[in-house]
Amino acid sequence: MIEVGTGYAVSDQALGVEENLAYVKREYVGQEWVWSIYLASNGERIGYAVDQKTAFALVWQNELTPMSVH
């Protein structure tokens, strides 16, 4: 994972992904709630953010299409 400022990160693997869909869902990680980002192609968690808006922005920045999962 590459930390991108405070409170969110994205893995370097996300940059070379052929599948263009990522799922975003809220999870409790460590001792806080975060918005996790998963590749649809293999279910790998590629990053997280402290809020949904930032998670979607990270997905778009990596040329993926975000989908919200409940």
PyMOL Python script that loads the backbone (N, CA, C, O; Angstrom):
from pymol import cmd

cmd.read_pdbstr("""\
ATOM      1  N   MET A   1       0.827  -1.178   0.000  1.00  0.00           N
ATOM      2  CA  MET A   1       0.000   0.000   0.000  1.00  0.00           C
ATOM      3  C   MET A   1       0.871   1.241   0.000  1.00  0.00           C
ATOM      4  O   MET A   1       1.927   1.274   0.633  1.00  0.00           O
ATOM      5  N   ILE A   2       0.427   2.249  -0.706  1.00  0.00           N
ATOM      6  CA  ILE A   2       1.085   3.544  -0.721  1.00  0.00           C
ATOM      7  C   ILE A   2       0.211   4.506   0.072  1.00  0.00           C
ATOM      8  O   ILE A   2      -0.952   4.711  -0.274  1.00  0.00           O
ATOM      9  N   GLU A   3       0.752   5.092   1.119  1.00  0.00           N
ATOM     10  CA  GLU A   3      -0.022   6.063   1.890  1.00  0.00           C
ATOM     11  C   GLU A   3      -0.031   7.373   1.121  1.00  0.00           C
ATOM     12  O   GLU A   3       1.008   7.869   0.685  1.00  0.00           O
ATOM     13  N   VAL A   4      -1.240   7.922   0.967  1.00  0.00           N
ATOM     14  CA  VAL A   4      -1.412   9.161   0.214  1.00  0.00           C
ATOM     15  C   VAL A   4      -1.953  10.202   1.178  1.00  0.00           C
ATOM     16  O   VAL A   4      -3.162  10.424   1.249  1.00  0.00           O
ATOM     17  N   GLY A   5      -1.072  10.828   1.906  1.00  0.00           N
ATOM     18  CA  GLY A   5      -1.502  11.792   2.904  1.00  0.00           C
ATOM     19  C   GLY A   5      -1.990  11.091   4.153  1.00  0.00           C
ATOM     20  O   GLY A   5      -1.696   9.914   4.363  1.00  0.00           O
ATOM     21  N   THR A   6      -2.718  11.788   4.967  1.00  0.00           N
ATOM     22  CA  THR A   6      -3.207  11.245   6.224  1.00  0.00           C
ATOM     23  C   THR A   6      -4.604  10.664   6.040  1.00  0.00           C
ATOM     24  O   THR A   6      -5.497  11.335   5.522  1.00  0.00           O
ATOM     25  N   GLY A   7      -4.789   9.434   6.461  1.00  0.00           N
ATOM     26  CA  GLY A   7      -6.116   8.856   6.501  1.00  0.00           C
ATOM     27  C   GLY A   7      -6.540   8.043   5.299  1.00  0.00           C
ATOM     28  O   GLY A   7      -7.658   7.527   5.294  1.00  0.00           O
ATOM     29  N   TYR A   8      -5.708   7.900   4.279  1.00  0.00           N
ATOM     30  CA  TYR A   8      -6.077   7.033   3.169  1.00  0.00           C
ATOM     31  C   TYR A   8      -4.851   6.527   2.438  1.00  0.00           C
ATOM     32  O   TYR A   8      -3.769   7.108   2.520  1.00  0.00           O
ATOM     33  N   ALA A   9      -5.046   5.420   1.714  1.00  0.00           N
ATOM     34  CA  ALA A   9      -3.930   4.810   0.999  1.00  0.00           C
ATOM     35  C   ALA A   9      -4.466   4.038  -0.200  1.00  0.00           C
ATOM     36  O   ALA A   9      -5.649   3.703  -0.259  1.00  0.00           O
ATOM     37  N   VAL A  10      -3.589   3.765  -1.144  1.00  0.00           N
ATOM     38  CA  VAL A  10      -3.937   2.948  -2.298  1.00  0.00           C
ATOM     39  C   VAL A  10      -2.692   2.164  -2.682  1.00  0.00           C
ATOM     40  O   VAL A  10      -1.579   2.681  -2.585  1.00  0.00           O
ATOM     41  N   SER A  11      -2.867   0.921  -3.116  1.00  0.00           N
ATOM     42  CA  SER A  11      -1.699   0.117  -3.452  1.00  0.00           C
ATOM     43  C   SER A  11      -1.175   0.464  -4.835  1.00  0.00           C
ATOM     44  O   SER A  11      -1.918   0.935  -5.696  1.00  0.00           O
ATOM     45  N   ASP A  12       0.112   0.225  -5.035  1.00  0.00           N
ATOM     46  CA  ASP A  12       0.699   0.476  -6.339  1.00  0.00           C
ATOM     47  C   ASP A  12       0.180  -0.499  -7.381  1.00  0.00           C
ATOM     48  O   ASP A  12       0.271  -0.217  -8.576  1.00  0.00           O
ATOM     49  N   GLN A  13      -0.365  -1.641  -6.964  1.00  0.00           N
ATOM     50  CA  GLN A  13      -0.936  -2.623  -7.879  1.00  0.00           C
ATOM     51  C   GLN A  13      -2.171  -2.075  -8.592  1.00  0.00           C
ATOM     52  O   GLN A  13      -2.496  -2.523  -9.692  1.00  0.00           O
ATOM     53  N   ALA A  14      -2.849  -1.133  -7.994  1.00  0.00           N
ATOM     54  CA  ALA A  14      -4.056  -0.569  -8.599  1.00  0.00           C
ATOM     55  C   ALA A  14      -3.745   0.178  -9.888  1.00  0.00           C
ATOM     56  O   ALA A  14      -4.614   0.329 -10.746  1.00  0.00           O
ATOM     57  N   LEU A  15      -2.534   0.635 -10.025  1.00  0.00           N
ATOM     58  CA  LEU A  15      -2.174   1.424 -11.196  1.00  0.00           C
ATOM     59  C   LEU A  15      -2.107   0.606 -12.472  1.00  0.00           C
ATOM     60  O   LEU A  15      -2.304   1.154 -13.557  1.00  0.00           O
ATOM     61  N   GLY A  16      -1.832  -0.703 -12.375  1.00  0.00           N
ATOM     62  CA  GLY A  16      -1.678  -1.527 -13.574  1.00  0.00           C
ATOM     63  C   GLY A  16      -2.800  -2.531 -13.767  1.00  0.00           C
ATOM     64  O   GLY A  16      -2.636  -3.496 -14.513  1.00  0.00           O
ATOM     65  N   VAL A  17      -3.925  -2.329 -13.120  1.00  0.00           N
ATOM     66  CA  VAL A  17      -5.035  -3.274 -13.182  1.00  0.00           C
ATOM     67  C   VAL A  17      -5.767  -3.175 -14.514  1.00  0.00           C
ATOM     68  O   VAL A  17      -6.080  -2.080 -14.980  1.00  0.00           O
ATOM     69  N   GLU A  18      -6.039  -4.340 -15.131  1.00  0.00           N
ATOM     70  CA  GLU A  18      -6.769  -4.348 -16.390  1.00  0.00           C
ATOM     71  C   GLU A  18      -8.275  -4.225 -16.171  1.00  0.00           C
ATOM     72  O   GLU A  18      -8.962  -3.540 -16.929  1.00  0.00           O
ATOM     73  N   GLU A  19      -8.779  -4.880 -15.149  1.00  0.00           N
ATOM     74  CA  GLU A  19     -10.203  -4.786 -14.817  1.00  0.00           C
ATOM     75  C   GLU A  19     -10.474  -3.371 -14.331  1.00  0.00           C
ATOM     76  O   GLU A  19      -9.685  -2.824 -13.559  1.00  0.00           O
ATOM     77  N   ASN A  20     -11.570  -2.771 -14.766  1.00  0.00           N
ATOM     78  CA  ASN A  20     -11.791  -1.358 -14.443  1.00  0.00           C
ATOM     79  C   ASN A  20     -12.868  -1.109 -13.402  1.00  0.00           C
ATOM     80  O   ASN A  20     -13.388   0.004 -13.321  1.00  0.00           O
ATOM     81  N   LEU A  21     -13.218  -2.105 -12.607  1.00  0.00           N
ATOM     82  CA  LEU A  21     -14.269  -1.939 -11.610  1.00  0.00           C
ATOM     83  C   LEU A  21     -13.705  -2.169 -10.215  1.00  0.00           C
ATOM     84  O   LEU A  21     -12.978  -3.135  -9.982  1.00  0.00           O
ATOM     85  N   ALA A  22     -14.044  -1.275  -9.287  1.00  0.00           N
ATOM     86  CA  ALA A  22     -13.623  -1.412  -7.894  1.00  0.00           C
ATOM     87  C   ALA A  22     -14.836  -1.232  -6.987  1.00  0.00           C
ATOM     88  O   ALA A  22     -15.683  -0.370  -7.222  1.00  0.00           O
ATOM     89  N   TYR A  23     -14.903  -2.055  -5.953  1.00  0.00           N
ATOM     90  CA  TYR A  23     -15.985  -1.969  -4.979  1.00  0.00           C
ATOM     91  C   TYR A  23     -15.510  -1.198  -3.760  1.00  0.00           C
ATOM     92  O   TYR A  23     -14.382  -1.374  -3.300  1.00  0.00           O
ATOM     93  N   VAL A  24     -16.386  -0.336  -3.238  1.00  0.00           N
ATOM     94  CA  VAL A  24     -16.086   0.474  -2.055  1.00  0.00           C
ATOM     95  C   VAL A  24     -17.100   0.118  -0.983  1.00  0.00           C
ATOM     96  O   VAL A  24     -18.307   0.188  -1.212  1.00  0.00           O
ATOM     97  N   LYS A  25     -16.601  -0.269   0.203  1.00  0.00           N
ATOM     98  CA  LYS A  25     -17.526  -0.585   1.298  1.00  0.00           C
ATOM     99  C   LYS A  25     -16.931  -0.157   2.626  1.00  0.00           C
ATOM    100  O   LYS A  25     -15.712  -0.094   2.784  1.00  0.00           O
ATOM    101  N   ARG A  26     -17.792   0.131   3.565  1.00  0.00           N
ATOM    102  CA  ARG A  26     -17.374   0.607   4.887  1.00  0.00           C
ATOM    103  C   ARG A  26     -17.044  -0.598   5.766  1.00  0.00           C
ATOM    104  O   ARG A  26     -17.801  -1.567   5.828  1.00  0.00           O
ATOM    105  N   GLU A  27     -15.903  -0.518   6.441  1.00  0.00           N
ATOM    106  CA  GLU A  27     -15.459  -1.602   7.310  1.00  0.00           C
ATOM    107  C   GLU A  27     -14.781  -1.029   8.546  1.00  0.00           C
ATOM    108  O   GLU A  27     -14.299   0.103   8.547  1.00  0.00           O
ATOM    109  N   TYR A  28     -14.757  -1.836   9.588  1.00  0.00           N
ATOM    110  CA  TYR A  28     -14.034  -1.478  10.806  1.00  0.00           C
ATOM    111  C   TYR A  28     -12.662  -2.131  10.724  1.00  0.00           C
ATOM    112  O   TYR A  28     -12.555  -3.357  10.750  1.00  0.00           O
ATOM    113  N   VAL A  29     -11.614  -1.320  10.625  1.00  0.00           N
ATOM    114  CA  VAL A  29     -10.246  -1.818  10.490  1.00  0.00           C
ATOM    115  C   VAL A  29      -9.411  -1.225  11.617  1.00  0.00           C
ATOM    116  O   VAL A  29      -9.402  -0.012  11.828  1.00  0.00           O
ATOM    117  N   GLY A  30      -8.720  -2.081  12.326  1.00  0.00           N
ATOM    118  CA  GLY A  30      -7.948  -1.589  13.469  1.00  0.00           C
ATOM    119  C   GLY A  30      -8.893  -1.071  14.522  1.00  0.00           C
ATOM    120  O   GLY A  30      -9.648  -1.836  15.121  1.00  0.00           O
ATOM    121  N   GLN A  31      -8.855   0.213  14.748  1.00  0.00           N
ATOM    122  CA  GLN A  31      -9.749   0.821  15.736  1.00  0.00           C
ATOM    123  C   GLN A  31     -10.569   1.952  15.145  1.00  0.00           C
ATOM    124  O   GLN A  31     -10.979   2.872  15.853  1.00  0.00           O
ATOM    125  N   GLU A  32     -10.809   1.877  13.818  1.00  0.00           N
ATOM    126  CA  GLU A  32     -11.579   2.948  13.184  1.00  0.00           C
ATOM    127  C   GLU A  32     -12.371   2.439  11.978  1.00  0.00           C
ATOM    128  O   GLU A  32     -12.044   1.407  11.393  1.00  0.00           O
ATOM    129  N   TRP A  33     -13.402   3.174  11.626  1.00  0.00           N
ATOM    130  CA  TRP A  33     -14.186   2.880  10.437  1.00  0.00           C
ATOM    131  C   TRP A  33     -13.499   3.524   9.238  1.00  0.00           C
ATOM    132  O   TRP A  33     -13.109   4.690   9.294  1.00  0.00           O
ATOM    133  N   VAL A  34     -13.352   2.764   8.154  1.00  0.00           N
ATOM    134  CA  VAL A  34     -12.759   3.259   6.920  1.00  0.00           C
ATOM    135  C   VAL A  34     -13.588   2.776   5.742  1.00  0.00           C
ATOM    136  O   VAL A  34     -14.432   1.893   5.889  1.00  0.00           O
ATOM    137  N   TRP A  35     -13.347   3.355   4.582  1.00  0.00           N
ATOM    138  CA  TRP A  35     -13.972   2.919   3.340  1.00  0.00           C
ATOM    139  C   TRP A  35     -12.927   2.132   2.560  1.00  0.00           C
ATOM    140  O   TRP A  35     -11.992   2.709   2.005  1.00  0.00           O
ATOM    141  N   SER A  36     -13.089   0.802   2.520  1.00  0.00           N
ATOM    142  CA  SER A  36     -12.143  -0.074   1.840  1.00  0.00           C
ATOM    143  C   SER A  36     -12.444  -0.143   0.353  1.00  0.00           C
ATOM    144  O   SER A  36     -13.599  -0.059  -0.066  1.00  0.00           O
ATOM    145  N   ILE A  37     -11.387  -0.298  -0.442  1.00  0.00           N
ATOM    146  CA  ILE A  37     -11.495  -0.377  -1.898  1.00  0.00           C
ATOM    147  C   ILE A  37     -10.991  -1.747  -2.338  1.00  0.00           C
ATOM    148  O   ILE A  37      -9.865  -2.132  -2.024  1.00  0.00           O
ATOM    149  N   TYR A  38     -11.834  -2.482  -3.071  1.00  0.00           N
ATOM    150  CA  TYR A  38     -11.504  -3.830  -3.538  1.00  0.00           C
ATOM    151  C   TYR A  38     -11.603  -3.905  -5.054  1.00  0.00           C
ATOM    152  O   TYR A  38     -12.493  -3.300  -5.652  1.00  0.00           O
ATOM    153  N   LEU A  39     -10.694  -4.643  -5.676  1.00  0.00           N
ATOM    154  CA  LEU A  39     -10.806  -4.905  -7.104  1.00  0.00           C
ATOM    155  C   LEU A  39     -11.919  -5.906  -7.340  1.00  0.00           C
ATOM    156  O   LEU A  39     -12.004  -6.912  -6.634  1.00  0.00           O
ATOM    157  N   ALA A  40     -12.764  -5.653  -8.309  1.00  0.00           N
ATOM    158  CA  ALA A  40     -13.848  -6.570  -8.634  1.00  0.00           C
ATOM    159  C   ALA A  40     -13.298  -7.850  -9.264  1.00  0.00           C
ATOM    160  O   ALA A  40     -13.884  -8.920  -9.099  1.00  0.00           O
ATOM    161  N   SER A  41     -12.198  -7.750  -9.971  1.00  0.00           N
ATOM    162  CA  SER A  41     -11.655  -8.897 -10.700  1.00  0.00           C
ATOM    163  C   SER A  41     -11.182 -10.036  -9.806  1.00  0.00           C
ATOM    164  O   SER A  41     -11.313 -11.205 -10.169  1.00  0.00           O
ATOM    165  N   ASN A  42     -10.628  -9.700  -8.627  1.00  0.00           N
ATOM    166  CA  ASN A  42     -10.117 -10.766  -7.767  1.00  0.00           C
ATOM    167  C   ASN A  42     -10.426 -10.584  -6.283  1.00  0.00           C
ATOM    168  O   ASN A  42     -10.021 -11.413  -5.468  1.00  0.00           O
ATOM    169  N   GLY A  43     -11.125  -9.533  -5.923  1.00  0.00           N
ATOM    170  CA  GLY A  43     -11.500  -9.295  -4.532  1.00  0.00           C
ATOM    171  C   GLY A  43     -10.386  -8.780  -3.648  1.00  0.00           C
ATOM    172  O   GLY A  43     -10.551  -8.704  -2.431  1.00  0.00           O
ATOM    173  N   GLU A  44      -9.255  -8.423  -4.236  1.00  0.00           N
ATOM    174  CA  GLU A  44      -8.120  -7.927  -3.473  1.00  0.00           C
ATOM    175  C   GLU A  44      -8.381  -6.514  -2.950  1.00  0.00           C
ATOM    176  O   GLU A  44      -8.822  -5.635  -3.690  1.00  0.00           O
ATOM    177  N   ARG A  45      -8.102  -6.315  -1.664  1.00  0.00           N
ATOM    178  CA  ARG A  45      -8.219  -4.969  -1.101  1.00  0.00           C
ATOM    179  C   ARG A  45      -7.009  -4.173  -1.558  1.00  0.00           C
ATOM    180  O   ARG A  45      -5.870  -4.562  -1.302  1.00  0.00           O
ATOM    181  N   ILE A  46      -7.256  -3.057  -2.236  1.00  0.00           N
ATOM    182  CA  ILE A  46      -6.166  -2.270  -2.796  1.00  0.00           C
ATOM    183  C   ILE A  46      -5.977  -0.934  -2.103  1.00  0.00           C
ATOM    184  O   ILE A  46      -5.022  -0.218  -2.404  1.00  0.00           O
ATOM    185  N   GLY A  47      -6.859  -0.582  -1.187  1.00  0.00           N
ATOM    186  CA  GLY A  47      -6.696   0.686  -0.500  1.00  0.00           C
ATOM    187  C   GLY A  47      -7.832   0.969   0.454  1.00  0.00           C
ATOM    188  O   GLY A  47      -8.737   0.154   0.632  1.00  0.00           O
ATOM    189  N   TYR A  48      -7.769   2.136   1.065  1.00  0.00           N
ATOM    190  CA  TYR A  48      -8.815   2.576   1.987  1.00  0.00           C
ATOM    191  C   TYR A  48      -8.790   4.087   2.108  1.00  0.00           C
ATOM    192  O   TYR A  48      -7.808   4.736   1.746  1.00  0.00           O
ATOM    193  N   ALA A  49      -9.872   4.638   2.618  1.00  0.00           N
ATOM    194  CA  ALA A  49      -9.976   6.081   2.859  1.00  0.00           C
ATOM    195  C   ALA A  49     -10.841   6.308   4.085  1.00  0.00           C
ATOM    196  O   ALA A  49     -11.610   5.434   4.487  1.00  0.00           O
ATOM    197  N   VAL A  50     -10.710   7.494   4.680  1.00  0.00           N
ATOM    198  CA  VAL A  50     -11.489   7.792   5.885  1.00  0.00           C
ATOM    199  C   VAL A  50     -12.927   8.180   5.574  1.00  0.00           C
ATOM    200  O   VAL A  50     -13.777   8.149   6.464  1.00  0.00           O
ATOM    201  N   ASP A  51     -13.217   8.546   4.323  1.00  0.00           N
ATOM    202  CA  ASP A  51     -14.601   8.852   3.957  1.00  0.00           C
ATOM    203  C   ASP A  51     -14.889   8.333   2.539  1.00  0.00           C
ATOM    204  O   ASP A  51     -13.974   8.080   1.755  1.00  0.00           O
ATOM    205  N   GLN A  52     -16.167   8.186   2.239  1.00  0.00           N
ATOM    206  CA  GLN A  52     -16.578   7.603   0.958  1.00  0.00           C
ATOM    207  C   GLN A  52     -16.182   8.479  -0.230  1.00  0.00           C
ATOM    208  O   GLN A  52     -15.769   7.967  -1.270  1.00  0.00           O
ATOM    209  N   LYS A  53     -16.306   9.775  -0.079  1.00  0.00           N
ATOM    210  CA  LYS A  53     -15.964  10.687  -1.171  1.00  0.00           C
ATOM    211  C   LYS A  53     -14.493  10.532  -1.572  1.00  0.00           C
ATOM    212  O   LYS A  53     -14.174  10.489  -2.760  1.00  0.00           O
ATOM    213  N   THR A  54     -13.612  10.450  -0.593  1.00  0.00           N
ATOM    214  CA  THR A  54     -12.183  10.268  -0.869  1.00  0.00           C
ATOM    215  C   THR A  54     -11.914   8.906  -1.482  1.00  0.00           C
ATOM    216  O   THR A  54     -11.081   8.787  -2.381  1.00  0.00           O
ATOM    217  N   ALA A  55     -12.606   7.877  -1.011  1.00  0.00           N
ATOM    218  CA  ALA A  55     -12.438   6.531  -1.582  1.00  0.00           C
ATOM    219  C   ALA A  55     -12.817   6.529  -3.059  1.00  0.00           C
ATOM    220  O   ALA A  55     -12.095   5.967  -3.882  1.00  0.00           O
ATOM    221  N   PHE A  56     -13.934   7.150  -3.397  1.00  0.00           N
ATOM    222  CA  PHE A  56     -14.353   7.219  -4.800  1.00  0.00           C
ATOM    223  C   PHE A  56     -13.343   8.008  -5.629  1.00  0.00           C
ATOM    224  O   PHE A  56     -13.058   7.642  -6.769  1.00  0.00           O
ATOM    225  N   ALA A  57     -12.801   9.085  -5.065  1.00  0.00           N
ATOM    226  CA  ALA A  57     -11.805   9.880  -5.783  1.00  0.00           C
ATOM    227  C   ALA A  57     -10.545   9.060  -6.055  1.00  0.00           C
ATOM    228  O   ALA A  57      -9.979   9.139  -7.145  1.00  0.00           O
ATOM    229  N   LEU A  58     -10.105   8.276  -5.072  1.00  0.00           N
ATOM    230  CA  LEU A  58      -8.940   7.407  -5.270  1.00  0.00           C
ATOM    231  C   LEU A  58      -9.186   6.390  -6.374  1.00  0.00           C
ATOM    232  O   LEU A  58      -8.300   6.105  -7.180  1.00  0.00           O
ATOM    233  N   VAL A  59     -10.396   5.845  -6.401  1.00  0.00           N
ATOM    234  CA  VAL A  59     -10.746   4.869  -7.442  1.00  0.00           C
ATOM    235  C   VAL A  59     -10.691   5.529  -8.818  1.00  0.00           C
ATOM    236  O   VAL A  59     -10.081   4.987  -9.740  1.00  0.00           O
ATOM    237  N   TRP A  60     -11.317   6.686  -8.963  1.00  0.00           N
ATOM    238  CA  TRP A  60     -11.318   7.402 -10.242  1.00  0.00           C
ATOM    239  C   TRP A  60      -9.903   7.780 -10.665  1.00  0.00           C
ATOM    240  O   TRP A  60      -9.560   7.664 -11.842  1.00  0.00           O
ATOM    241  N   GLN A  61      -9.080   8.230  -9.724  1.00  0.00           N
ATOM    242  CA  GLN A  61      -7.711   8.635 -10.036  1.00  0.00           C
ATOM    243  C   GLN A  61      -6.874   7.486 -10.593  1.00  0.00           C
ATOM    244  O   GLN A  61      -5.894   7.707 -11.306  1.00  0.00           O
ATOM    245  N   ASN A  62      -7.267   6.272 -10.264  1.00  0.00           N
ATOM    246  CA  ASN A  62      -6.544   5.089 -10.732  1.00  0.00           C
ATOM    247  C   ASN A  62      -7.242   4.427 -11.931  1.00  0.00           C
ATOM    248  O   ASN A  62      -7.041   3.249 -12.224  1.00  0.00           O
ATOM    249  N   GLU A  63      -8.065   5.230 -12.608  1.00  0.00           N
ATOM    250  CA  GLU A  63      -8.747   4.798 -13.838  1.00  0.00           C
ATOM    251  C   GLU A  63      -9.615   3.564 -13.652  1.00  0.00           C
ATOM    252  O   GLU A  63      -9.700   2.703 -14.527  1.00  0.00           O
ATOM    253  N   LEU A  64     -10.264   3.499 -12.481  1.00  0.00           N
ATOM    254  CA  LEU A  64     -11.211   2.435 -12.176  1.00  0.00           C
ATOM    255  C   LEU A  64     -12.586   3.075 -12.000  1.00  0.00           C
ATOM    256  O   LEU A  64     -12.696   4.284 -11.798  1.00  0.00           O
ATOM    257  N   THR A  65     -13.624   2.259 -12.078  1.00  0.00           N
ATOM    258  CA  THR A  65     -14.994   2.731 -11.870  1.00  0.00           C
ATOM    259  C   THR A  65     -15.469   2.250 -10.507  1.00  0.00           C
ATOM    260  O   THR A  65     -15.493   1.043 -10.266  1.00  0.00           O
ATOM    261  N   PRO A  66     -15.849   3.158  -9.603  1.00  0.00           N
ATOM    262  CA  PRO A  66     -16.278   2.749  -8.263  1.00  0.00           C
ATOM    263  C   PRO A  66     -17.734   2.277  -8.228  1.00  0.00           C
ATOM    264  O   PRO A  66     -18.604   2.794  -8.929  1.00  0.00           O
ATOM    265  N   MET A  67     -17.956   1.269  -7.376  1.00  0.00           N
ATOM    266  CA  MET A  67     -19.303   0.767  -7.102  1.00  0.00           C
ATOM    267  C   MET A  67     -19.425   0.657  -5.595  1.00  0.00           C
ATOM    268  O   MET A  67     -18.533   0.115  -4.942  1.00  0.00           O
ATOM    269  N   SER A  68     -20.518   1.164  -5.026  1.00  0.00           N
ATOM    270  CA  SER A  68     -20.737   1.086  -3.594  1.00  0.00           C
ATOM    271  C   SER A  68     -21.331  -0.259  -3.232  1.00  0.00           C
ATOM    272  O   SER A  68     -22.243  -0.746  -3.900  1.00  0.00           O
ATOM    273  N   VAL A  69     -20.811  -0.859  -2.170  1.00  0.00           N
ATOM    274  CA  VAL A  69     -21.296  -2.157  -1.677  1.00  0.00           C
ATOM    275  C   VAL A  69     -21.804  -1.967  -0.259  1.00  0.00           C
ATOM    276  O   VAL A  69     -21.139  -1.340   0.566  1.00  0.00           O
ATOM    277  N   HIS A  70     -22.986  -2.508   0.026  1.00  0.00           N
ATOM    278  CA  HIS A  70     -23.550  -2.370   1.375  1.00  0.00           C
ATOM    279  C   HIS A  70     -23.507  -3.716   2.073  1.00  0.00           C
ATOM    280  O   HIS A  70     -23.933  -3.829   3.222  1.00  0.00           O
TER     281      HIS A  70
END
""", "prot")
cmd.dss("prot")
cmd.show_as("cartoon", "prot")
cmd.util.cbc("prot")
cmd.orient("prot")
